[in-house]
Amino acid sequence: MATINDLMAALGKGKQNAIHAADLAMALGFSPAPNQEELRGFIRDAIKNGALIGSSPKLGYWEIASSAELDAVLNSLEERAQEICARRNALLNTWNRLHPNNPSAKTPKNVN
């Protein structure tokens, strides 16, 4: 089983040295299946435990090497979170519009 140290050793330092998810999955012994869900969960856990890992759908994963890279990763995560929240609100609003007698108890979330 791969460790966080194994993960960090497999990552390139800086965005210019990103490794594609399928390649990283194989290097760490995870399935290289199309969505690499096991690898993605492992990376989320590593980040929660203090690893500085950036990602891009086109480039893959890398060890964040500068404050500029960190800012770019944070901006990307914020944009994705806002998009997910907007989809959530659209589903909620559509449900409530179509089911006025059985509305959801949830309320729209601020996406800013």
HELIX and SHEET records of a PDB file:
HELIX    1   1 ILE A    4  ALA A   10  1                                   7    
HELIX    2   2 LYS A   15  ASN A   17  5                                   3    
HELIX    3   3 ALA A   21  LEU A   28  1                                   8    
HELIX    4   4 GLU A   37  LYS A   48  1                                  12    
HELIX    5   5 SER A   67  LEU A   98  1                                  32    
SHEET    1   A 2 ILE A  53  SER A  56  0                                        
SHEET    2   A 2 GLY A  60  GLU A  63 -1                                        
END                                                                             
